[in-house]
Every structure is written in C-alpha cells, then in structure tokens.
C-alpha cells in the first residue's frame, strides 16, 4: 500500500511470476493400433446418456488412447519384473559357484554379488513404488480436504487484496480492501458484489465494520482513514440446480478434470498429447495454469464487476492527521472511537462523531504495520517493523499506560486480541507467539512455520488461529501451538500468490474462514470444527 500509486507491488518485495509450463508432446510407440470403431457400437447401445453422440465417440476414442498409454506402461513394468527375476536367478547361480573355489576369488565374487543384490533391491523398491502410486492416488482423499472445504470465491478486484472483514450486524456481508483504491462488499452465500466504496485516492489497506451500525472504517495509502455508511440488500437465495446439469458440470470441470490431473502426474512421462486433447473437448473444462488470474489486464474483472454495482464515493467522516500511509484502523469497544496506525510511526485515537484527534500514540522506532482493539475492553495493540508490539491501556481516562513486548526478531506483521486474556502476534521471522495479558514477560506458546506470517485471526468461539503465509499456504493452530490443519491448495484451489489476511465468521452455527491475497481474490472456506478437534 503506497500513498502515490497504491500498487500492491510497492508495499512488499515483488513476487516473481511462475513460469508458464509448456507441454512436451511425444507420439506413443505402441505397435498395437486398434480400430476406433471396435466395440464402440456395443458400448453405446442400451446406455442412457445425455451426451451428444459425437462427443461420446470422441471421449471413447480418447479413453482408448489413454488405455494404450497405460498398456505400454504395464508392459514395461512386466519387462522390468522379468529382468529382476533374471537377475535374481543369476545371483543365485553365482552364489552356488563360489563354494569350493579360490578363497580370494570367492570373497571378491561375494562382494560383487552383495552390491548387485543391493541394486536388485533398489529396482524392486522402485517397481513397487511406481505401481502402488497408481492405485493409492485414486483413493478417497481425507485430512485437510475433508476438514476444510471451499465455500465460495469472491473475484472482482483489479489489484491485490490487503484485508478483509465480516460485518457484526445484519445483514452479514464480507468486506474486502484492495490496492485498486476500492473496498467491496460481497454476499457471502452467492459471491455477488453488492457495493463498492471508491472514496479513497490510494490503496485501501484495511477494512473494519462498526459493532452495531452499518458503518465501515477503511485505512488508505492516501494518508487518511474514512468512515462511511452502507446499505445493501442480499440477493434472493438461488434455487437448487438441476441434478442432470450439475452432474454434467461436475463431470466436465471438476471431478473428471481432477482425475485426469492425477493420471497426468502418475505417468511422469511425456504421454501428454492424449490428456491435452481430452481436456480440450470437455465442455467448460479449465485450462492449464499458464496464466495467473493476477496477470489479466487492468480492466478485466470476473463475475460481477465493480462497475455493475452501487458505488459510494463520499465518506461520512475523513480522519486526516497522519503524515504517511495509514496501514490499518479499528473500532474501539462501543464504536464511538477509532484507532489508526500509520507508516509515520504513530497511532492516532479519534472521536467518531466529531472526527477530532484525541491522542497520538508514539514510541515505535519504525513504521507501524497493524493495530487491533480488544472486543470488550478499551485496550489497543499496535505492531511495527521495529520487531515489537505495544499494548495501550485506555481503561482509566486519566492514565494511558503502555507496555512494550520484544518477543520477535523481525517485523511484527500483526498482533490481535482473543476473546479471553490472550494476545497472538505474528511476524516475518516465521513465528507466531501466544501471550497471556496477565503475565506477558514471555509467551505461553510459540508456533514455528516455514514462511513469513501476515495478518492472522483467531476465531471467537473455538479460539483457532488462522495463519496466512507468504508461501500461499493457510494453516490452522490451536492456542497451545498444536497444528490442526492446512487449507487445501492446488492449481485449481486456493491462492496462487501470497495470502495477506484471514477473518472468521461463526454466525448461524457454522464456522467460515475467509482469506485474501495478491491474486486479487478472496476465498470462503467451511471449517468442520468438530472433526478438526477430533483429529487433534
């Protein structure tokens, strides 16, 4: 988030694009050419299918080619097995000739036989691994995929999404803050964009909702924070889709495609021509990951673009006291005051009704990265690039105490309160620490990860920590530091660039987690909490 351009790439180190993967094509060497019409009429007769006849013929022909590819692999495995058996027979014969011979030659031959048997064992292991991989890969996947299921994708921003939040009042909607100078409100169930806020002149770096009213607080690279009102109407629930149509879509774009991807990785050969052709003929089948969704042109958007929804351009209140980028903002308990954190190394406390600056909180040696307020008490925690986070106490109007915590060795990217008496801090030093407000001399738990941690969140009811990482992963931990799950991520699911923020929603007896990242999209996940805790 920068004050002039607002570009997502200016605030962090630029992330390199993944190189497009080109498919090498090789013709099959199978000498057994089958007639395309053999058994085709028998297979088509008596089958009830809504697929066009031409498409079925094409699919059957391509399946036949896949079968021949696997047949070649099967023949090679049989030949390899024969070589192993032949080698074992030779080794057995060599062991018999050693007896009665020259002791020196016998020792040498025994040594050679031992090394050869080791090679034979390696061949056996390789053979078993290559064949068992085909079978095991088709087993039903459990673990993270069963515990964490993708709910909805929210696409419409033209640049990376820095922050997201869920409203605390009805109607419950999702808000996202982006480097494209806008904030969007979304229907959680349908993924439709409901409203766009375009009042900022720079990157929108954070968004938080008022605890009781339909108001939003956004912080921006234009050195201001805005308070603005919104009114949205949730779209009517969509009728359940037709079973036949949904089955065809699932066959064409998800389940069958995933099956082909598994076959593609199992072969580990250049048998890609058949699979590529099959993906082309499938209706609405996704293409290969040659172009990242973040590589689209500036004007391109997905689904309901921001231009097609109501737009709010004027703020109810504008907070202007910072001399640098305002990186974060939050409401104090009750919603009558807000706190902002800036790159000018200060945090400001404002009155909402008058927009008056009440306090300037100074003390950090470098730029601030985040600020958070306690859900029930007048406490504020600020994070900074100076490797510390500070706890500010406003419970006594006459005394504003501050405590400095130095538990990290790199930038503290965020520190958040839990419903209880804990603070959870995350850092670029790849650690997350859980602190007790009653005794914050040392953390009560430390989580070590393999990547920098961005703006984390903690669920209110179950107190589960969701960690967004620079390496595109999102991991879940409990308060004691035990890892619970990792959100599924692949070429077709999850974020394709660094994950910037996470936010929980535990309304209606369901637990949803929302994530956003540099790939311009936010994703909603359904978390199976009972199964998650049972796995623990």
C-alpha positions in Angstrom: 0.0 0.0 0.0 1.7 3.2 -1.1 0.5 6.8 -0.9 1.0 7.7 -4.6 0.4 4.7 -6.8 -1.3 2.4 -4.4 0.2 -0.5 -6.2 0.3 -3.8 -4.4 3.8 -4.5 -5.6 5.3 -1.3 -4.0 4.5 -2.3 -0.4 6.2 -5.6 -0.4 9.0 -7.3 -2.2 7.8 -8.2 -5.7 6.8 -11.7 -6.1 8.1 -13.5 -9.2 5.6 -14.8 -11.6 5.5 -18.5 -12.1 6.8 -19.6 -15.4 4.2 -21.0 -17.8 4.6 -24.7 -18.1 4.8 -25.9 -21.7 3.7 -29.4 -22.6 6.1 -31.6 -24.4 4.4 -33.8 -27.0 5.6 -37.3 -27.9 3.9 -39.9 -30.0 3.2 -43.2 -28.5 5.4 -46.1 -29.5 2.7 -48.7 -29.2 2.7 -51.0 -32.1 -0.8 -52.2 -31.4 -3.2 -49.9 -33.3 -6.8 -50.6 -32.6 -9.7 -49.8 -34.9 -11.6 -46.8 -33.4 -14.9 -48.4 -34.2 -14.3 -51.7 -32.4 -16.8 -52.3 -29.6 -18.0 -48.7 -29.9 -21.4 -49.5 -31.1 -21.8 -52.2 -28.4 -20.7 -49.7 -25.7 -23.2 -47.0 -26.9 -26.2 -49.3 -27.3 -28.5 -49.6 -24.4 -26.8 -46.7 -22.4 -28.9 -43.8 -21.2 -26.7 -40.7 -21.6 -27.4 -37.0 -22.3 -24.1 -36.5 -24.0 -24.2 -35.9 -27.8 -23.2 -39.0 -29.8 -20.3 -37.2 -31.5 -18.9 -36.2 -28.0 -19.3 -39.7 -26.7 -17.4 -41.1 -29.7 -14.7 -38.6 -29.2 -14.4 -39.5 -25.5 -14.4 -43.2 -26.2 -11.6 -42.7 -28.7 -9.5 -40.7 -26.3 -10.1 -43.2 -23.5 -8.8 -45.8 -25.8 -5.7 -43.8 -26.3 -5.3 -43.4 -22.6 -5.7 -47.2 -22.2 -2.9 -47.8 -24.7 -0.6 -45.4 -22.8 -1.2 -47.4 -19.6 -0.8 -50.6 -21.5 2.6 -49.5 -22.6 3.5 -48.7 -19.0 2.1 -52.1 -17.9 4.3 -53.9 -20.5 7.4 -52.0 -19.4 6.6 -53.0 -15.8 6.3 -56.6 -16.8 9.6 -56.5 -18.6 11.2 -54.8 -15.6 9.9 -57.6 -13.4 11.3 -60.2 -15.8 14.7 -58.5 -15.6 14.6 -58.5 -11.9 13.7 -62.3 -11.8 16.5 -63.0 -14.3 19.0 -61.0 -12.2 17.9 -62.9 -9.1 18.5 -66.3 -10.9 21.9 -65.2 -11.9 22.7 -64.1 -8.4 21.6 -67.4 -7.1 23.8 -69.3 -9.6 26.8 -67.1 -8.7 26.3 -67.9 -5.1 26.5 -71.6 -5.7 29.7 -71.4 -7.8 31.6 -69.6 -5.0 31.7 -72.8 -2.9 34.9 -74.8 -3.4 36.7 -72.1 -5.4 39.6 -69.9 -4.6 39.1 -68.1 -1.3 40.3 -64.8 -2.7 38.1 -65.0 -5.8 35.2 -66.2 -3.7 35.5 -63.2 -1.5 35.6 -60.8 -4.4 32.7 -62.6 -6.1 30.7 -62.5 -2.8 31.4 -58.7 -2.5 30.2 -58.2 -6.1 27.2 -60.4 -5.5 26.3 -58.3 -2.4 26.5 -55.0 -4.3 24.4 -56.5 -7.2 21.8 -57.7 -4.8 21.6 -54.2 -3.4 20.9 -52.9 -6.9 18.3 -55.6 -7.3 16.6 -54.5 -4.1 16.5 -50.9 -5.3 14.9 -52.0 -8.5 12.3 -53.9 -6.6 11.6 -50.9 -4.4 11.3 -48.6 -7.4 9.0 -51.0 -9.2 6.7 -51.4 -6.2 6.6 -47.6 -5.6 5.7 -46.9 -9.3 2.9 -49.4 -9.4 1.4 -48.7 -6.0 1.4 -45.0 -6.7 -1.2 -45.6 -9.4 -3.5 -47.4 -7.0 -3.0 -45.2 -4.0 -3.6 -41.9 -5.9 -7.2 -42.9 -6.7 -8.2 -43.5 -3.0 -10.6 -41.0 -1.5 -8.6 -38.1 0.0 -9.2 -37.3 3.6 -7.5 -34.9 6.0 -7.5 -31.2 5.2 -9.8 -31.5 2.3 -12.5 -33.2 4.5 -12.0 -30.7 7.3 -11.8 -27.5 5.2 -14.0 -27.2 2.1 -14.0 -24.3 -0.3 -17.3 -22.4 0.1 -17.1 -19.5 -2.5 -14.6 -17.4 -4.4 -15.0 -13.6 -4.5 -13.4 -12.1 -7.6 -13.8 -8.5 -8.9 -10.9 -6.5 -7.6 -8.3 -5.2 -10.1 -5.3 -5.5 -7.8 -4.2 -7.4 -4.7 -6.5 -7.6 -1.7 -4.8 -6.5 1.6 -7.5 -7.0 4.1 -11.0 -8.4 4.7 -13.6 -8.4 7.4 -17.1 -9.7 8.2 -19.9 -7.4 9.4 -21.0 -7.8 13.0 -24.6 -6.8 12.3 -27.3 -8.0 9.9 -27.2 -8.4 7.0 -23.9 -10.3 7.3 -21.7 -9.5 4.4 -18.0 -9.7 3.6 -15.8 -6.6 3.0 -12.5 -6.5 1.1 -9.9 -3.8 0.9 -7.7 -3.7 -2.2 -4.7 -1.9 -3.7 -7.0 -0.9 -6.6 -8.2 2.0 -4.4 -11.6 0.4 -3.6 -13.4 -1.6 -1.0 -16.1 -4.1 -2.0 -18.9 -5.6 0.0 -20.0 -9.2 -1.0 -22.8 -11.6 -0.4 -21.2 -14.5 1.4 -23.6 -17.1 0.1 -23.7 -16.1 -3.6 -20.3 -14.4 -4.1 -22.0 -11.5 -5.7 -20.6 -8.0 -5.3 -23.2 -5.8 -3.5 -21.5 -2.4 -3.1 -18.3 -0.5 -4.0 -16.6 2.2 -2.0 -14.5 4.5 -4.1 -13.8 7.4 -1.9 -10.0 6.9 -1.4 -7.3 8.2 -3.6 -4.8 5.4 -2.7 -4.6 1.8 -1.9 -7.2 0.7 0.7 -5.2 -1.2 3.3 -7.8 -2.3 5.8 -11.5 -2.5 6.4 -13.4 -3.0 9.7 -17.1 -2.8 10.5 -18.9 -0.9 13.3 -20.0 -3.2 16.1 -23.7 -2.2 16.0 -24.3 0.1 13.0 -24.0 -0.3 9.2 -20.8 1.7 9.0 -17.3 0.8 7.7 -13.9 2.1 8.6 -11.2 2.0 5.9 -7.5 3.0 6.0 -5.7 4.1 2.9 -2.4 5.0 1.3 -3.7 8.5 0.7 -2.8 9.2 4.4 -6.4 9.2 5.6 -9.0 6.9 7.2 -12.6 7.1 6.1 -15.8 6.3 7.9 -18.7 5.6 5.5 -22.2 4.2 5.7 -23.6 1.4 3.6 -26.9 -0.1 2.7 -27.1 -3.4 1.0 -29.8 -5.9 0.2 -28.8 -9.6 0.0 -29.8 -11.4 -3.2 -32.6 -13.9 -3.0 -31.3 -17.5 -2.5 -30.8 -19.3 -5.7 -32.9 -22.4 -6.5 -31.1 -25.7 -6.4 -29.6 -26.5 -9.8 -31.0 -29.3 -12.0 -29.4 -32.6 -11.0 -28.6 -33.7 -14.5 -26.9 -30.3 -15.3 -24.9 -30.2 -12.1 -23.8 -33.8 -12.7 -22.6 -32.9 -16.2 -20.8 -29.8 -14.9 -19.1 -31.7 -12.1 -18.1 -34.4 -14.6 -16.7 -31.8 -17.1 -15.0 -29.3 -14.9 -14.1 -30.7 -11.6 -14.2 -34.4 -10.8 -13.1 -35.7 -14.1 -10.5 -33.0 -14.6 -9.0 -33.8 -11.2 -8.9 -37.5 -12.2 -7.0 -36.6 -15.4 -4.6 -34.4 -13.5 -3.8 -37.4 -11.2 -3.2 -39.6 -14.3 -1.0 -36.8 -15.7 1.2 -36.7 -12.6 1.3 -40.5 -12.2 2.7 -41.3 -15.6 5.7 -39.0 -15.1 6.4 -39.4 -18.8 5.8 -37.5 -22.0 2.4 -39.1 -22.6 0.7 -35.7 -22.5 -0.8 -35.4 -26.0 -3.8 -37.6 -25.2 -4.6 -35.9 -21.9 -4.3 -32.4 -23.5 -6.7 -33.4 -26.3 -9.2 -34.8 -23.8 -9.1 -31.6 -21.7 -9.8 -29.5 -24.9 -13.0 -31.4 -25.8 -14.5 -31.3 -22.3 -17.2 -28.6 -22.0 -16.1 -25.8 -19.7 -13.1 -27.7 -18.6 -10.5 -25.4 -17.0 -7.3 -24.8 -19.0 -3.8 -25.4 -17.8 -2.3 -22.9 -15.3 -0.4 -20.9 -18.0 -1.9 -17.6 -17.0 -2.3 -16.5 -13.4 -5.6 -14.7 -12.6 -3.4 -11.8 -11.4 -1.9 -11.4 -14.9 -5.1 -10.2 -16.5 -5.3 -6.7 -18.0 -6.1 -3.8 -15.7 -9.7 -3.5 -17.0 -10.6 -7.2 -16.7 -12.8 -8.4 -13.8 -14.5 -11.6 -13.0 -18.2 -12.1 -12.5 -20.0 -9.0 -11.1 -17.5 -6.3 -11.8 -17.3 -3.2 -9.5 -18.8 -1.0 -12.3 -22.0 -3.0 -12.2 -22.9 -2.4 -8.5 -23.9 0.7 -6.5 -20.9 2.9 -5.6 -20.4 5.1 -2.6 -17.9 7.9 -3.2 -18.3 10.3 -0.3 -17.2 9.4 3.3 -19.3 10.3 6.4 -16.1 11.3 8.1 -12.5 11.7 7.0 -9.6 11.4 9.5 -6.6 13.4 8.4 -3.8 13.7 10.9 -1.1 11.2 9.7 1.9 12.2 7.6 2.3 8.8 6.0 0.4 5.8 4.7 -2.4 4.7 7.1 -1.9 0.9 7.1 -4.7 -0.2 9.5 -7.6 1.1 11.6 -10.1 -0.4 14.0 -13.1 0.5 16.2 -12.8 0.6 20.0 -15.4 -1.2 22.0 -18.7 0.7 21.7 -17.9 2.2 18.3 -17.5 5.8 19.5 -13.8 6.0 18.9 -11.4 4.6 16.3 -7.6 4.0 16.3 -5.4 4.3 13.2 -1.9 3.0 12.6 0.5 4.7 10.1 3.9 4.5 8.4 4.7 7.8 10.2 5.4 5.6 13.3 2.4 6.8 15.2 -1.1 5.6 16.0 -4.0 8.1 16.4 -7.1 7.9 18.5 -10.2 9.8 17.1 -13.7 10.6 18.2 -16.1 9.2 15.6 -18.8 11.9 16.0 -16.5 14.9 15.6 -13.5 13.4 13.8 -11.4 15.0 16.4 -7.9 13.7 17.2 -7.9 12.6 20.9 -4.4 11.1 21.3 -1.3 10.4 19.3 0.4 7.2 20.4 4.1 7.5 19.8 7.1 5.3 20.7 7.7 2.9 17.9 11.0 3.3 16.1 9.8 2.2 12.7 6.7 2.1 10.6 3.5 0.6 12.1 2.1 -2.5 10.3 -1.2 -3.2 12.2 -3.5 -2.2 15.0 -6.2 -4.1 16.8 -8.7 -3.4 19.6 -9.9 -5.6 22.4 -13.5 -6.9 21.8 -14.8 -5.9 25.3 -12.2 -3.6 26.9 -10.5 -0.3 26.0 -7.2 -1.9 25.0 -5.2 -1.3 21.8 -2.3 -3.3 20.5 0.0 -1.9 17.7 2.6 -3.8 15.7 5.7 -2.4 14.0 8.6 -3.1 11.8 10.8 -2.4 14.8 10.2 -6.1 15.9 8.0 -5.0 18.8 4.3 -4.7 19.5 2.9 -2.3 22.2 -0.2 -2.7 24.4 -2.0 0.6 25.1 -4.5 0.8 28.0 -7.3 3.4 27.9 -9.5 1.9 30.6 -8.5 4.7 33.0 -9.2 8.0 31.3 -6.6 9.8 33.4 -3.8 7.2 32.8 -2.8 5.8 29.4 -0.2 3.1 30.2 1.8 1.3 27.5 3.8 -1.9 27.6 6.4 -2.9 25.0 7.0 -6.5 24.0 10.1 -7.7 22.3 9.4 -11.3 21.5 10.2 -11.3 17.8 13.4 -10.9 15.7 11.8 -9.4 12.6 8.8 -7.2 11.6 5.7 -7.9 13.7 3.0 -8.1 10.9 0.0 -8.3 13.3 -1.0 -8.7 16.9 -4.6 -9.5 17.8 -6.7 -10.0 20.9 -8.7 -13.1 21.7 -12.0 -13.3 23.5 -10.1 -14.4 26.6 -7.0 -12.7 28.1 -4.5 -13.5 25.3 -2.7 -11.7 22.5 -1.5 -13.6 19.5 1.4 -12.0 17.4 2.7 -13.0 14.0 6.0 -11.9 12.4 8.2 -12.1 9.3 10.6 -14.1 11.5 8.2 -17.1 10.7 7.0 -17.4 14.2 3.7 -16.9 16.0 3.6 -16.3 19.7 0.7 -16.6 22.2 0.8 -14.2 25.2 -1.1 -14.0 28.4 -2.3 -10.5 29.3 -1.9 -11.2 33.0 1.8 -12.2 32.5 3.4 -11.1 29.3 7.0 -11.5 30.2 7.3 -14.5 27.9 5.0 -16.2 25.5 3.0 -19.2 26.7 3.2 -20.9 23.3 5.4 -20.4 20.2 4.5 -21.7 16.7 7.4 -22.0 14.2 6.5 -22.0 10.5 8.3 -22.2 7.2 7.2 -18.8 5.8 6.5 -15.2 6.9 3.1 -14.7 8.7 0.8 -11.9 7.6 -2.4 -10.6 9.2 -3.6 -13.6 11.3 -7.0 -14.0 13.0 -8.4 -16.0 15.9 -11.9 -17.5 16.0 -14.0 -16.2 18.8 -15.8 -19.4 19.9 -13.2 -22.1 19.3 -10.1 -19.9 19.6 -8.5 -21.4 16.5 -5.6 -19.4 14.9 -5.6 -18.9 11.1 -2.2 -18.1 9.7 -1.8 -16.6 6.2 1.6 -17.1 4.7 3.8 -15.6 2.1 4.2 -19.0 0.5 0.4 -19.1 -0.4 -0.5 -21.5 2.5 -3.0 -21.0 5.3 -2.6 -23.1 8.4 -4.8 -23.6 11.5 -3.4 -24.0 15.0 -4.9 -24.1 18.5 -3.9 -21.7 21.3 -1.4 -24.2 22.6 0.5 -24.3 19.3 -0.7 -27.6 18.0 -1.2 -27.7 14.3 -4.8 -28.7 13.3 -5.0 -28.5 9.5 -3.8 -26.8 6.4 -6.3 -25.4 3.9 -6.2 -27.3 0.6 -4.2 -25.6 -2.2 -3.5 -26.7 -5.7 -3.5 -25.3 -9.2 -7.3 -25.3 -9.1 -8.0 -24.5 -5.4 -6.6 -21.9 -3.0 -4.5 -18.8 -3.5 -1.9 -18.5 -6.3 0.1 -15.8 -4.6 0.9 -14.7 -1.0 -2.1 -14.8 1.4 -2.4 -11.4 3.1 -5.2 -11.8 5.7 -7.7 -14.1 7.3 -11.0 -13.5 9.0 -13.5 -15.7 10.8 -17.3 -15.8 10.8 -19.1 -18.0 13.3 -22.7 -17.0 12.7 -25.6 -19.4 12.2 -23.9 -22.3 14.0 -21.4 -22.6 11.2 -17.8 -21.7 11.1 -16.5 -20.0 8.0 -12.9 -18.7 7.3 -12.2 -16.1 4.7 -8.8 -15.5 3.2 -7.5 -12.9 0.7 -4.2 -12.4 -1.2 -2.2 -10.9 -4.0 -4.1 -13.0 -6.6 -7.0 -10.4 -6.4 -9.4 -12.8 -4.9 -11.0 -13.6 -1.6 -12.0 -17.2 -0.7 -14.5 -18.5 1.7 -13.9 -21.8 3.5 -16.2 -24.0 5.5 -14.3 -25.4 8.5 -15.6 -28.6 10.2 -14.7 -27.7 13.7 -15.9 -30.9 15.4 -14.0 -33.0 13.0 -11.0 -30.7 13.4 -10.9 -31.0 17.1 -11.5 -34.8 16.9 -8.4 -35.1 14.6 -6.5 -33.2 17.2 
